[in-house]
Amino acid sequence: MQSMSRHISRRQLLHASGLGFGALALEYLLQQRGAAHDTPSLDMRPRPAHFAAPARAIIMLVQNGGPSHMDLFDPKPELTRRDGQSHADRLETFQRGSEAHRLLGTPFRFHKRGRCGMDMSEVLPHLGSIADDLCMVRSMVSEHNNHTEGLVLLNTGKIFPGRPALGSWVSYGLGTENQNLPAYIVLRDPAGYNTSGTLLWQNGFLPPMFRGTEVSTQGTPVLNLRPSVPVPDAVRRADLDLLARLNDEHRRRHPHEAELETRIRNYELAARMQLAAGDLLDLSREPQAMRRLYGLDNPTTAGYGLRCLMARRLVEAGVRFVQIFPPVQPQFQPWDAHNNVLTENQDICGRTDLPSAGLIKDLKQRGLLDSTIVMWSGEFGRLPITQNSRGRDHNRNAFTTLLAGGGFKGGHVHGATDDLGYASVEKRVTVPDLHATLLRQLGLDHARLTYRHHGSDESLTDARVTRARVVAELLG
């Protein structure tokens, strides 16, 4: 028997004891697991989609906090007419301050925008200017009125933490077109995290390489990418070559170790990023006209605009999924207008409206919008009754999502809420429905994109339970 004078792995112990029957059983189980699920290999090379589709990438603009649909996208004349009246029906409230059930009309005017005549609030003039490129879903519904659960649902398909994010599923299913950059990149405000933080870009039970990678728009783009003490290129190259040989030897001795394989590949990716990321993420050479398009010449819009511009450069370079988060100031939930829908919406729209529209305009003029989906969405909407005199509480029963590019129908409004905007009543769309439709536009069948976990074939939409469907009416 192998000497026990040194530490041995569990796999080695199974080989060395009991005539090796334990190792035989283990190898059989590993082979069965791999064969049963047709699991993509543990690398980020491009993989074929299930079928031909228009889109190859997604930029997800997460509007953390719950944008008020009746103040931004969904005009309600009846609500305005009854402003200040007591609402006889008891609505589902979340926080204190709405006990009077007094209706609150919008302080904003709506205008018909674009050839399509889409109704848009005056506080979103730049998104309104591209109404013909937008697919507006007014009939979204969520499952929870708390920020964390709502955001986790929007990003993972379930309200409970621990499942893979949409970006993780996309990179798992398709790989990436650029082997020098991660498939899934997260751009947040350098000042801090929004509600729920890293919960929103976890890989869950998928291999760790499919987790979102944070890239900073301030200072060094990727943390710990370069050594703290400068090293000559020849020395670094020799170190990396030695590391590659050691990794290959370790990989040979320990096959089927998913976490080990992921760690090795992540180190290899980091080495390639040292050469590629710096130039790609250097925005200093962008022309002045491009900087104005994204609002980089205005301190109010510069932070968010920088993230939007970086997202365009990343998808242009072949990154599969980019997730952008809004400013954390003045609060961690910047769309969370509990106290004053006028001033709070004016503030966050002033920070994000121009860059969001600039991103879509830029993609379109470069010929990238047809192959890139831009999704603008919060986790839920707001109530038609007032909270704290001039604010609104959370509302999971109705909210609006905007989609552009990637084969979505431009200038189209889908679904409707009731006369007061409390609940979606026509052509309701659930978050799993939205996820199924996004995957469809990338060429992925949401019911076929699965991963074996604890004996079950898991999927993003959990189609057998949620009965998620592709919303064909949204597609051109």
C-alpha positions in Angstrom: 0.0 0.0 0.0 1.1 3.5 -0.7 3.1 5.0 2.2 1.1 6.9 4.8 4.0 9.1 5.8 2.6 12.0 3.8 -0.9 13.5 3.4 -2.9 11.8 0.7 -6.2 12.9 -0.9 -9.5 11.2 -0.5 -9.2 10.1 -4.2 -5.8 8.5 -3.5 -7.2 6.8 -0.4 -9.9 5.2 -2.4 -7.4 4.0 -5.0 -5.1 2.5 -2.3 -7.6 0.8 0.0 -10.2 -1.9 -0.4 -8.6 -3.2 -3.6 -9.5 0.0 -5.3 -13.2 -0.7 -5.5 -14.0 2.7 -3.9 -12.1 4.4 -6.7 -14.0 2.4 -9.3 -17.3 3.5 -7.9 -16.2 7.1 -7.8 -15.0 7.0 -11.4 -18.3 5.5 -12.5 -20.3 8.2 -10.7 -18.2 11.0 -12.2 -18.6 9.5 -15.7 -22.4 9.1 -15.2 -22.6 12.7 -14.0 -20.8 14.1 -17.0 -22.7 12.0 -19.5 -26.1 12.6 -18.1 -26.1 16.4 -18.3 -24.1 17.1 -21.5 -22.4 19.7 -19.3 -20.3 22.3 -21.3 -16.6 22.0 -20.7 -15.1 24.0 -18.0 -13.7 26.7 -20.2 -15.0 30.0 -21.6 -14.5 29.1 -25.3 -17.5 30.1 -27.4 -20.2 27.3 -27.5 -22.9 26.9 -30.1 -26.4 28.1 -29.2 -29.4 25.8 -29.3 -30.6 27.6 -32.4 -29.9 30.7 -34.5 -30.8 34.0 -32.8 -30.1 37.7 -33.3 -28.3 38.6 -30.1 -24.9 37.7 -28.8 -24.7 39.9 -25.7 -26.7 41.6 -23.0 -26.2 44.9 -21.1 -28.4 44.9 -18.0 -29.1 48.3 -16.5 -30.2 47.5 -13.0 -32.4 50.3 -11.6 -32.1 49.4 -7.9 -34.9 50.7 -5.7 -38.2 50.3 -7.7 -38.8 53.0 -10.3 -42.3 54.5 -10.1 -44.0 53.4 -13.3 -47.0 55.8 -13.0 -44.5 58.7 -12.8 -42.2 57.6 -15.6 -43.8 55.2 -18.1 -47.5 54.5 -17.4 -49.7 57.6 -17.3 -52.9 57.3 -15.3 -55.4 60.1 -16.0 -57.8 58.6 -13.4 -55.2 58.7 -10.7 -54.4 62.3 -11.5 -58.1 63.2 -11.5 -58.6 61.6 -8.1 -55.4 63.0 -6.6 -55.9 63.5 -2.8 -59.0 61.3 -2.6 -59.2 58.4 -0.2 -58.9 55.0 -1.9 -61.6 52.7 -0.6 -59.7 49.5 -1.4 -57.0 48.4 0.9 -53.8 47.9 -1.0 -50.8 45.7 -0.1 -48.4 48.1 1.6 -44.9 47.3 2.8 -43.7 50.1 5.1 -45.5 52.6 7.4 -46.7 55.9 6.1 -49.5 54.9 3.7 -52.3 54.2 6.3 -54.5 57.0 5.0 -54.8 55.2 1.6 -54.8 58.6 -0.1 -54.3 58.6 -3.9 -51.3 60.5 -5.3 -51.3 61.7 -8.9 -48.0 62.2 -10.7 -46.3 65.6 -10.5 -44.9 65.1 -14.1 -46.4 65.7 -17.5 -46.3 62.9 -20.1 -45.6 63.4 -23.8 -46.0 61.3 -26.9 -42.5 60.4 -28.1 -41.2 59.1 -31.4 -43.2 58.0 -34.5 -44.8 55.3 -32.3 -46.3 57.9 -30.0 -45.1 56.2 -26.8 -46.0 58.0 -23.6 -43.0 59.0 -21.6 -42.5 61.3 -18.6 -41.0 64.7 -19.0 -38.3 63.7 -16.5 -36.9 61.2 -19.0 -36.3 63.4 -22.1 -33.4 61.4 -23.4 -34.9 57.9 -23.2 -38.0 59.5 -24.7 -35.9 60.7 -27.7 -35.3 57.0 -28.6 -38.8 55.8 -28.0 -38.9 54.1 -31.5 -36.0 51.8 -30.4 -37.6 50.8 -27.1 -39.9 47.9 -26.2 -41.8 48.9 -23.2 -43.3 46.2 -21.0 -45.9 47.8 -18.7 -47.3 44.6 -17.2 -44.3 43.2 -15.3 -45.0 41.5 -11.9 -42.7 40.6 -9.1 -43.1 38.2 -6.1 -41.8 40.2 -3.2 -42.0 43.8 -1.9 -38.6 43.9 -0.2 -35.5 45.1 -2.1 -33.3 42.1 -1.5 -35.8 39.5 -2.5 -37.0 41.5 -5.5 -33.5 42.1 -6.8 -32.4 38.5 -6.3 -35.5 37.5 -8.2 -34.8 39.9 -11.0 -31.2 38.6 -11.3 -31.6 34.9 -10.6 -35.2 34.0 -11.2 -36.0 33.1 -7.5 -36.4 35.3 -4.4 -34.0 33.1 -2.4 -30.2 33.8 -2.5 -27.8 31.1 -3.6 -28.9 30.6 -7.3 -26.8 31.5 -10.4 -27.4 35.0 -11.8 -28.7 35.5 -15.4 -25.2 36.5 -16.5 -23.8 33.3 -15.1 -26.3 31.2 -17.0 -25.6 33.1 -20.2 -21.8 32.6 -19.9 -22.3 29.0 -18.9 -24.4 28.3 -22.0 -22.5 30.3 -24.6 -18.9 30.9 -23.3 -17.4 34.2 -24.5 -15.9 35.5 -27.7 -12.9 37.1 -26.0 -10.6 34.7 -24.1 -8.7 37.6 -22.6 -11.7 39.0 -20.6 -14.3 37.4 -18.3 -17.6 36.5 -20.0 -19.6 38.3 -17.2 -18.6 41.7 -16.0 -20.2 43.9 -13.3 -19.8 47.7 -13.3 -21.0 49.3 -10.0 -20.6 52.7 -8.5 -17.0 53.0 -7.1 -18.5 54.7 -4.0 -20.1 51.5 -2.8 -22.5 48.7 -3.3 -26.2 48.9 -3.9 -28.7 46.8 -1.9 -27.8 43.1 -1.7 -24.3 43.7 -3.1 -22.5 40.6 -4.5 -25.6 38.5 -4.1 -26.7 39.7 -7.4 -23.9 38.3 -9.5 -23.2 35.0 -7.8 -22.5 31.8 -9.7 -24.6 29.8 -7.2 -24.2 26.1 -7.9 -22.6 26.7 -11.3 -18.7 26.4 -11.4 -17.0 29.5 -10.0 -15.7 30.7 -13.3 -19.2 31.8 -14.3 -19.5 34.3 -11.4 -19.6 38.0 -12.3 -16.3 39.8 -12.2 -16.2 43.3 -10.8 -14.4 45.9 -12.9 -13.9 49.4 -11.5 -14.4 52.6 -13.4 -12.1 54.4 -11.0 -8.4 53.7 -10.4 -7.2 50.2 -11.4 -9.9 48.6 -13.4 -9.3 45.0 -12.1 -8.1 44.7 -8.5 -4.9 42.6 -7.9 -4.3 42.2 -11.6 -0.7 43.5 -11.5 2.0 42.8 -8.9 2.6 45.4 -6.2 6.3 45.5 -7.1 7.1 45.9 -10.8 8.5 42.8 -12.5 10.4 42.7 -15.8 8.3 41.2 -18.6 10.8 38.4 -19.2 10.7 37.4 -15.6 6.9 37.5 -15.4 6.7 35.4 -18.6 9.1 32.8 -17.1 7.0 32.7 -13.9 3.8 32.2 -15.8 5.3 29.4 -17.9 6.5 27.6 -14.8 3.1 28.1 -13.2 1.4 26.6 -16.3 3.7 23.5 -16.1 2.9 23.0 -12.4 -0.8 23.5 -13.1 -0.7 20.9 -15.9 1.0 18.4 -13.6 -1.5 19.0 -10.8 -4.4 18.8 -13.2 -3.0 15.4 -14.4 -2.8 14.1 -10.9 -6.3 15.3 -9.9 -8.7 14.9 -12.8 -12.4 15.8 -12.5 -11.7 18.5 -9.8 -14.0 21.3 -11.0 -12.9 23.8 -8.4 -9.2 23.2 -9.1 -9.9 23.5 -12.9 -11.7 26.7 -12.3 -9.0 28.2 -10.2 -6.3 27.3 -12.7 -8.3 28.8 -15.6 -9.0 32.0 -13.5 -5.3 32.5 -13.0 -4.7 32.0 -16.7 -7.4 34.5 -17.5 -5.8 37.0 -15.0 -2.5 36.7 -16.8 -4.1 37.4 -20.2 -6.0 40.3 -18.7 -2.8 42.0 -17.7 -2.1 42.5 -21.3 -5.6 43.1 -22.7 -7.7 44.9 -20.0 -5.6 48.0 -19.6 -5.9 49.2 -23.2 -9.5 48.2 -23.5 -10.7 50.0 -20.4 -8.6 53.2 -21.0 -11.3 55.7 -22.0 -9.0 58.7 -22.1 -8.7 58.6 -25.9 -12.4 58.7 -26.6 -13.3 61.7 -28.7 -15.1 64.7 -27.1 -18.3 64.0 -29.0 -18.5 60.5 -27.6 -17.8 61.8 -24.1 -20.7 64.3 -24.5 -23.0 61.5 -25.7 -22.6 59.7 -22.4 -22.5 62.8 -20.2 -18.9 62.5 -19.2 -18.5 66.3 -19.4 -21.1 66.8 -16.6 -20.3 65.8 -13.0 -24.0 64.8 -12.5 -23.9 62.2 -15.3 -20.2 61.4 -15.5 -20.1 58.4 -13.1 -23.0 56.5 -14.6 -22.0 57.6 -18.1 -18.5 56.1 -17.7 -20.0 52.8 -16.8 -22.3 52.8 -19.8 -19.4 53.7 -22.1 -17.3 51.0 -20.7 -20.1 48.5 -21.2 -20.2 49.4 -24.9 -16.5 48.8 -25.2 -16.7 45.5 -23.4 -19.5 44.0 -25.6 -17.7 45.4 -28.7 -14.7 43.4 -27.5 -16.7 40.2 -27.2 -17.9 40.2 -23.5 -21.1 38.3 -23.3 -22.9 39.9 -20.3 -22.4 43.3 -18.7 -24.3 44.5 -15.6 -24.4 48.1 -14.7 -25.6 49.5 -11.3 -26.9 53.0 -10.6 -25.3 55.6 -8.3 -25.4 54.7 -4.6 -25.9 58.4 -3.7 -28.0 59.9 -2.2 -29.1 56.4 -1.0 -28.4 52.8 -1.6 -31.7 52.4 -3.4 -31.6 55.4 -5.7 -35.1 54.8 -7.2 -36.7 54.3 -3.8 -39.0 57.4 -3.7 -40.6 56.9 -0.2 -40.7 60.6 0.7 -41.1 62.7 -2.5 -41.7 61.4 -6.0 -41.0 64.8 -7.5 -37.5 65.5 -6.1 -36.3 61.9 -5.8 -37.2 61.0 -9.4 -35.8 64.3 -10.7 -32.5 63.5 -9.0 -32.0 59.9 -10.2 -33.3 60.6 -13.7 -30.9 63.5 -14.0 -28.1 61.1 -13.2 -29.0 58.1 -15.5 -31.4 59.2 -18.3 -28.8 60.8 -20.7 -26.2 58.0 -20.3 -28.8 55.2 -20.7 -30.0 56.8 -24.0 -26.5 57.6 -25.0 -25.5 53.9 -24.7 -28.4 52.8 -27.0 -27.7 55.5 -29.5 -24.0 54.6 -29.6 -24.7 50.9 -30.1 -27.1 51.7 -32.9 -24.7 53.9 -34.8 -22.0 51.3 -34.5 -24.3 48.5 -35.8 -24.2 46.7 -32.5 -27.7 47.2 -31.3 -29.1 44.4 -33.5 -26.8 41.9 -31.7 -26.9 43.5 -28.2 -29.9 43.5 -25.8 -30.1 46.5 -23.5 -32.4 45.8 -20.5 -33.5 48.7 -18.2 -35.4 47.5 -15.1 -35.9 47.8 -11.4 -37.1 45.1 -9.1 -40.7 46.3 -8.6 -42.9 49.4 -9.0 -44.6 51.9 -6.7 -48.1 52.2 -5.2 -50.7 54.7 -6.4 -51.3 55.9 -2.8 -49.2 58.4 -1.0 -46.6 57.6 1.6 -45.1 60.2 4.0 -47.2 62.9 2.3 -45.6 62.9 -1.2 -43.8 59.6 -1.6 -44.8 56.1 -2.7 -44.3 52.6 -1.1 -43.1 49.4 -2.9 -45.5 47.6 -5.2 -44.7 44.1 -6.5 -48.0 43.9 -8.5 -46.9 46.1 -11.4 -43.7 47.7 -12.8 -42.3 48.6 -16.2 -39.2 47.2 -18.0 -37.5 48.6 -21.1 -35.8 46.5 -23.7 -33.9 47.6 -26.8 -32.0 45.8 -29.5 -31.4 42.1 -29.9 -34.5 41.5 -31.9 -37.0 43.1 -29.5 -39.7 45.1 -31.1 -38.9 48.8 -31.2 -41.7 51.4 -30.5 -43.9 48.7 -28.9 -45.9 48.9 -25.7 -46.8 45.6 -24.2 -49.5 45.0 -21.5 -51.4 47.3 -19.2 -52.1 48.0 -15.6 -55.4 49.0 -14.0 -56.8 52.6 -14.0 -54.7 53.5 -11.0 -51.5 51.6 -11.8 -51.8 49.2 -8.9 -51.8 45.9 -10.7 -50.9 44.5 -14.1 -54.1 43.3 -15.7 -53.4 42.7 -19.4 -50.7 40.4 -20.8 -48.8 40.0 -17.5 -45.1 39.1 -17.7 -43.3 37.4 -14.8 -39.6 37.6 -14.2 -39.1 34.0 -15.4 -41.1 34.9 -18.6 -38.7 37.8 -19.1 -35.6 35.5 -18.5 -37.0 32.9 -20.9 -37.4 35.6 -23.6 -33.9 37.0 -23.1 -32.4 33.6 -23.4 -34.4 32.9 -26.5 -32.9 36.0 -28.2 -29.5 34.6 -27.4 -30.4 31.3 -29.0 -30.9 29.4 -25.7 -33.9 27.3 -24.8 -34.6 28.1 -21.2 -35.9 24.6 -20.6 -32.8 22.9 -22.1 -30.2 25.1 -20.5 -29.7 23.0 -17.3 -27.1 22.0 -14.8 -27.2 18.9 -12.5 -27.3 20.0 -8.8 -28.1 17.7 -5.9 -29.6 15.1 -8.3 -31.9 17.6 -10.2 -31.5 19.3 -13.5 -31.7 23.0 -12.5 -32.4 25.8 -14.9 -32.7 29.6 -14.7 -36.5 29.7 -15.1 -37.3 26.4 -13.3 -39.7 25.9 -16.1 -41.7 23.0 -14.7 -42.6 25.0 -11.6 -42.9 28.6 -12.9 -44.3 27.5 -16.3 -42.2 30.3 -17.8 -42.9 31.2 -21.4 -41.2 33.1 -24.2 -43.2 36.3 -24.7 -43.3 36.2 -28.5 -45.3 39.5 -28.7 -42.2 41.4 -27.6 -40.1 40.1 -30.5 -39.8 41.7 -34.0 
